[in-house]
Amino acid sequence: MFRVCKWLLAVSGVAAVMAAPAVMAEDSYPSKPIQFVVPYPPGGPLDSMARLLAERVKGDLGTVVVENKSGAGGNIGASIVAKAAPDGYTLMMGAVAINAINPWLYKTVPFDPVKSFEPIALVASVPNILIVNKEFAEQNKIASVQDLIAYAKEHPGQLNFASGGNGSAGHLAGEVLNTRADINSVHVPYAGANPAKTALLAGQVHFMFDNLASAAPLIKAQTVQPLAVTTLERSSFFPDVPTMEQAGVKPFDLGTWFGVFATGGTPQPVLDKLHAAYAKALMDPAVREALATMGSDVQPGTMAEFSELVSNDLKKYKEVVADSGAELF
């Protein structure tokens, strides 16, 4: 009996020693710099926000190094994070395009949209907005979404809309309008949102769905006619502009969001530390001001709420992409 007890003590001691490094690693996290992958080129809104947040979490997480790994619509950067060790030292600034749209837009993606990532914190949620060429709107008395729909039905195949490219948020929103309103406006893709806006202002296309922050200067300058936002709630920045559903097109809920993700399988204590640090940073006045310039007034929620948003959008965009016919990659 004594020998058995000694054997059990020895085994339990070995197990404790083997478990100790993992426990200690979580308790001492972080003990080295964290890599924060932005799957898009430098200078964009996700990149700018990632760098601002990296500065604001220094006090809680230490050094966070932002690295741009762009390409394949964000899939290259996402694959780096998906394949990293699940230890909290590789993070990603994910987005609705990467985490909810690309899995249906591309024939294959180098990650599992559910298992490869752990949602940490929602950073921003921004509506897209339907804007119409000002001259066209005035000439045809188009002041509402229903006016635009009526014009499309009276002139089948003659109404066109711009987007930043096949499979972009603007393309998907335009195709959803076609489906929900039973119209046949023609999609005209451009190499990015800026060329699309240039074409809209020049009257080469009639309307487009643009990011609210990008469209805001044009709306304030009264060079385009805003008709509706694409989210379920009105934007606090343009409270007089209705939602698409309020304008009579249902269902319609296509916002743009981005947030912080870790590699799938990262231990919960590490995720909790990351969430606490980023939630704190997102309440910093400088961060709130930067978010406001993007048209976002989102408040930091819980990890569970962010995870639910990702899950719901993943299901939603499977249908949206299929309906749009944008499965071209």
C-alpha positions in Angstrom: 0.0 0.0 0.0 2.8 2.4 0.9 4.5 1.7 -2.5 1.3 2.4 -4.3 0.8 5.7 -2.5 4.4 6.7 -3.3 3.8 5.8 -7.0 0.6 7.9 -7.0 2.4 10.8 -5.5 5.2 10.5 -8.0 2.8 10.4 -10.9 0.8 13.3 -9.6 4.0 15.3 -9.1 5.1 14.7 -12.7 1.6 15.8 -13.9 1.8 18.9 -11.8 5.3 19.7 -13.2 4.0 19.1 -16.8 1.0 21.4 -16.2 3.0 24.1 -14.6 4.5 25.7 -17.7 1.1 26.2 -19.3 -0.3 27.7 -16.1 2.7 29.9 -15.7 2.6 31.0 -19.3 -1.0 32.2 -18.9 -0.2 33.9 -15.6 2.8 35.7 -17.0 1.1 36.6 -20.3 2.2 38.7 -22.1 6.0 38.2 -21.6 7.0 39.2 -25.2 5.8 41.5 -28.0 2.5 40.7 -29.6 2.1 40.7 -33.4 -1.0 42.4 -34.6 -1.7 41.5 -38.2 -3.7 43.9 -40.4 -4.7 41.9 -43.6 -4.8 45.1 -45.7 -2.3 47.7 -47.0 -1.0 50.5 -44.7 -3.0 53.7 -44.5 -6.5 52.4 -44.5 -9.0 52.7 -41.6 -8.3 49.2 -40.2 -4.5 49.9 -40.3 -4.9 53.4 -38.7 -7.1 52.0 -35.9 -4.8 49.0 -35.2 -1.9 51.4 -34.7 -3.9 53.7 -32.5 -5.1 50.8 -30.4 -1.5 49.3 -30.2 -0.5 52.5 -28.5 -3.4 52.5 -26.1 -3.0 48.9 -24.9 0.7 49.3 -24.1 0.1 49.8 -20.4 -1.7 46.4 -20.1 -0.2 44.3 -22.8 3.3 45.8 -23.5 4.6 46.1 -27.0 2.1 45.4 -29.8 3.7 45.4 -33.3 1.4 46.1 -36.2 2.3 44.3 -39.4 0.5 44.6 -42.7 0.0 41.3 -44.6 -2.3 42.2 -47.5 -3.4 40.2 -50.4 -6.3 38.0 -51.7 -9.0 40.2 -50.2 -7.5 39.8 -46.7 -7.1 36.0 -46.9 -3.3 36.0 -46.8 -3.1 37.9 -43.5 -5.9 35.8 -42.0 -4.2 32.6 -42.9 -1.1 33.7 -41.0 -3.1 34.3 -37.8 -5.1 31.1 -38.3 -1.9 29.0 -38.5 -0.1 30.7 -35.6 0.4 29.2 -32.2 -2.7 29.7 -30.1 -0.9 31.6 -27.3 -2.2 35.1 -27.7 1.0 36.5 -29.3 -0.6 36.7 -32.8 -3.7 38.8 -33.3 -5.6 40.0 -36.3 -7.7 43.1 -37.1 -10.5 41.1 -38.8 -13.5 42.4 -40.6 -16.9 41.4 -42.0 -15.3 40.9 -45.4 -12.7 38.4 -44.1 -14.6 36.7 -41.4 -18.2 36.5 -42.8 -18.1 37.2 -46.6 -14.8 35.7 -48.0 -15.7 32.1 -46.9 -18.6 32.2 -49.4 -17.1 34.5 -52.0 -14.0 32.5 -52.6 -14.1 28.8 -53.7 -11.5 28.0 -51.0 -10.1 30.1 -48.1 -6.9 29.1 -46.1 -8.8 29.0 -42.8 -11.9 27.8 -41.0 -14.1 30.9 -40.4 -15.3 29.5 -37.1 -12.5 27.3 -35.7 -9.5 29.4 -36.8 -10.3 32.6 -34.8 -11.4 33.7 -31.3 -13.3 37.0 -31.4 -11.9 39.4 -28.8 -13.4 42.8 -29.2 -15.6 44.6 -31.7 -13.8 47.8 -32.7 -16.2 49.6 -35.1 -19.6 49.1 -36.8 -20.3 51.4 -39.7 -23.4 51.5 -41.9 -23.1 51.7 -45.7 -25.3 54.3 -47.3 -27.2 54.5 -50.6 -26.2 57.7 -52.4 -27.4 58.9 -55.8 -25.9 61.2 -58.4 -27.2 64.7 -57.5 -28.1 65.9 -61.0 -29.8 62.6 -61.9 -31.8 62.7 -58.6 -33.0 66.3 -59.2 -33.9 65.7 -62.9 -36.0 62.7 -62.0 -37.3 63.8 -58.7 -35.7 61.0 -56.8 -35.8 61.9 -53.1 -36.4 58.4 -51.6 -35.6 54.7 -52.1 -39.1 54.2 -53.4 -38.6 56.9 -56.0 -35.4 55.1 -57.1 -37.3 51.8 -57.3 -40.1 53.3 -59.3 -37.6 54.8 -61.8 -35.9 51.4 -62.1 -39.3 49.7 -62.9 -40.3 52.3 -65.4 -36.9 52.1 -67.1 -35.9 48.4 -66.8 -32.2 47.8 -67.4 -31.4 51.5 -67.7 -30.4 52.1 -64.1 -26.8 51.2 -63.0 -24.8 51.3 -59.8 -21.1 51.4 -59.0 -19.1 49.4 -56.6 -15.4 49.0 -55.6 -15.3 45.6 -57.3 -17.0 42.3 -57.7 -17.9 40.9 -54.3 -17.4 44.2 -52.4 -19.9 45.4 -49.8 -21.3 47.9 -52.3 -21.8 45.2 -54.9 -23.6 42.9 -52.5 -25.8 45.7 -51.2 -26.8 46.6 -54.8 -27.7 43.0 -55.6 -29.7 42.7 -52.4 -31.6 45.8 -53.5 -32.3 44.2 -56.9 -33.6 41.1 -55.2 -35.6 42.6 -52.4 -37.2 45.4 -54.6 -37.5 43.2 -57.7 -35.7 45.5 -60.0 -32.9 45.0 -62.5 -30.2 47.7 -62.0 -26.9 46.9 -63.7 -23.7 46.5 -61.6 -20.6 48.4 -62.8 -17.5 47.3 -60.9 -14.5 49.6 -60.4 -11.0 49.0 -59.1 -11.8 50.4 -55.6 -14.3 52.6 -53.9 -12.7 55.9 -54.9 -12.9 55.3 -58.7 -16.5 54.3 -58.1 -17.3 57.5 -56.3 -15.5 59.5 -59.1 -17.8 57.8 -61.7 -20.9 58.6 -59.6 -20.0 62.2 -59.3 -19.3 62.4 -63.0 -22.7 60.9 -63.8 -21.3 57.8 -65.4 -23.4 55.7 -62.9 -26.6 56.5 -61.1 -26.1 55.3 -57.6 -23.9 53.3 -55.2 -23.7 51.9 -51.7 -20.7 53.5 -50.0 -19.2 53.4 -46.6 -20.7 56.1 -44.4 -17.4 57.6 -43.4 -16.3 57.8 -47.0 -19.6 59.2 -48.2 -20.0 61.7 -45.4 -18.0 64.6 -47.0 -20.0 64.2 -50.2 -23.3 64.3 -48.3 -22.3 67.3 -46.2 -21.1 69.1 -49.4 -24.5 68.2 -51.0 -22.9 66.7 -54.0 -24.8 63.5 -53.7 -28.4 62.6 -52.6 -28.4 60.2 -49.6 -31.4 57.9 -49.5 -30.9 55.3 -46.8 -28.4 53.5 -44.5 -28.1 49.7 -44.8 -28.3 48.9 -41.1 -31.3 48.2 -38.8 -30.7 51.4 -36.9 -30.3 54.9 -38.2 -26.9 56.5 -37.9 -26.5 59.1 -35.2 -24.3 61.1 -37.6 -27.2 61.4 -40.2 -30.3 60.9 -38.1 -32.6 62.2 -40.8 -31.6 59.5 -43.2 -33.9 56.4 -42.9 -32.8 52.8 -42.9 -33.4 50.6 -46.0 -36.1 48.8 -44.0 -37.8 52.0 -43.0 -37.7 52.9 -46.7 -39.7 49.8 -47.5 -37.0 47.3 -48.6 -37.0 44.3 -46.2 -35.1 42.4 -45.0 -32.0 44.6 -45.3 -29.2 44.7 -42.7 -25.7 45.0 -44.3 -23.3 46.9 -42.1 -19.5 47.0 -42.1 -17.6 46.1 -39.0 -14.1 45.2 -37.9 -12.6 43.9 -34.7 -9.7 42.1 -32.9 -9.3 38.3 -33.2 -6.9 35.8 -31.7 -5.9 32.4 -33.1 -8.5 29.7 -32.5 -7.8 27.6 -29.4 -6.1 30.4 -27.4 -6.6 29.8 -23.6 -9.6 31.6 -22.0 -7.4 33.4 -19.4 -5.4 35.0 -22.2 -8.5 35.9 -24.2 -9.9 37.6 -21.0 -6.7 39.7 -20.6 -6.8 40.7 -24.3 -10.5 41.6 -24.1 -10.1 43.7 -21.0 -7.2 45.6 -22.5 -8.9 46.3 -25.8 -12.2 47.2 -24.2 -10.4 49.7 -22.0 -8.6 51.2 -25.0 -11.8 51.5 -26.9 -13.2 53.9 -24.3 -10.1 56.2 -24.6 -11.2 59.7 -25.8 -8.7 59.7 -28.7 -10.0 56.4 -29.9 -13.6 57.5 -29.6 -12.8 60.5 -31.7 -11.2 58.4 -34.3 -14.1 56.1 -34.4 -16.5 59.0 -34.8 -14.6 60.1 -38.0 -15.3 56.7 -39.4 -19.0 57.0 -38.7 -19.0 54.5 -35.8 -20.3 55.1 -32.3 -20.2 51.5 -31.2 -19.6 50.7 -27.5 -17.3 47.8 -26.5 -19.4 44.7 -25.9 -18.6 41.3 -24.5 -16.7 38.6 -26.3 -19.9 36.5 -26.5 -21.7 39.4 -28.2 -19.0 39.8 -30.7 -18.9 36.1 -31.4 -22.7 36.1 -31.9 -22.3 38.9 -34.4 -19.7 37.0 -36.4 -21.8 33.8 -36.3 -24.9 35.6 -37.5 -23.2 37.4 -40.3 -21.5 34.3 -41.5 -24.9 32.7 -42.0 -26.4 35.8 -43.4 -23.7 36.4 -46.0 -23.9 32.9 -47.3 -27.4 33.7 -48.6 -26.4 37.2 -49.7 -23.4 36.1 -51.8 -25.4 33.3 -53.3 -28.2 35.7 -54.3 -25.8 38.2 -55.7 -24.1 35.8 -58.1 -20.8 37.2 -56.9 -19.1 33.8 -56.4 -16.4 34.5 -58.9 -13.2 33.7 -57.2 
